[in-house]
Amino acid sequence: MQELIQPRKIMDEEQKQVILEILADKYCKSILQNTLDKPKSAMEISSEKKIPISTVYRRLQTLYDAKLLAISGSISQDGKKFFLYKSRIKSISLKCDLEDTVIEIVSNPSRAD
């Protein structure tokens, strides 16, 4: 069965500005793309995308604060916390003219991995 996915229009000007800044950041875009299909740890993202781990953690926080990234976590057998990150968005469309900026987001459907 085909699922109809409706884009969500961003109305808040501050949220629009945050999204525009994220789209201008190559690391943020790379992290969103890398976590689109399945949740990944910060170390996996760093290794796969060749981004320094400190940069990965900063950008993960930026994306989470903007509500574009989901975090799930657990505790390993040796008691360490283990977090996985997954993109909450499938795509962002942007239309700009001199009077208005229209941003629409298509959510990344959650599915059991």
C-alpha positions, 0 to 999 in steps of 0.5 A: 500500500502506497503511503501519501506523504504530505509536506509540512510548511514551516511558518515560524520565521526563526525556524526558517532561519535555522533551517536555512543555516543548516542547509548551508552547512555541509556537515549538517546536510551530510549527517542528515543524508547519512542517517536517512535510512537507519539510525547510526552512532556518532562514531559511525557517522564520523567514520563513514562521512570522514567528519571529525568526531567533535564536529559530528557531536556539535552538528548532532546537537544543532540538528536535534535542537532544530527538531530535524534529528531523532535520538534513541539510546540504550545502555550497553552490557558494560554500563555505557550509554549508547545513542543512535541518531536518525534523520526526522526529515526525508526532504526539504523544499525551498522557494525564495523570492524577494518578499517571502521564503517558503520552506516545506519539510517531508517527514522521514517515516519511522519504521522498525529497523 
